[in-house]
Amino acid sequence: MSRDSMPPQGATLDEILLNHELDSRFNGRPRYPDEADLLLEMVQNIAPQPQAALQRLVESVLSATQADGAGVSLLDEEGGQTVFRWVATAGEARPLLGQTMPRHGSPCGEVLARNGVLLMREPGRHYASVQVLGQPLQEVLLAPIHRDAEPVGTLWVLSSTGHHRFDAEDARLLQSLAALASETGDLFERLSFGNSSYLS
């Protein structure tokens, strides 16, 4: 069986999607007063050091959302298959830097298909590919990254312990930062990863 056709697990996609809970978890008060500083720092660092800028981005998102792991995944090719490659990782996801996940049959793939922010509970109940992480995930929140208006990757945070449930404010921050990464000119060409036609 190819990496692009891993079968779904026991739960349906509708059973793991939680977008309808985002607003009910939010208390109405923004939690990120330093968001402007984070955006400015990212803009200043992308041109001279794009890889370092993405790494700083995921580390900041990890801290701001109280997640257990965070990362940026971009479309790439490997062995004739379309995959997502983790080009920046932080927290529990740090050891996965440079590894891949199938384009189809993965949470990132669903984000690209819907071209929007998604919150999922226990994604391993539906996606066999999530098992590569080596531990159960309680929640994952993902936002699309675009290249010339086409979705080519995701910015994501995960919770493995369940101590933090992502809400509408986390989703807004992720979407804002993913949009900034999408608008940063030659970011993708300057990465040490991402030599595929999807990013050129």
Helices and strands as residue ranges (DSSP letters): G 3-5, H 13-16, G 19-21, H 22-25, H 35-46, H 50-65, E 69-78, E 81-91, G 94-96, E 100-102, H 107-114, E 118-121, G 123-125, G 128-133, E 139-147, E 150-159, H 168-182, H 187-190, G 197-199
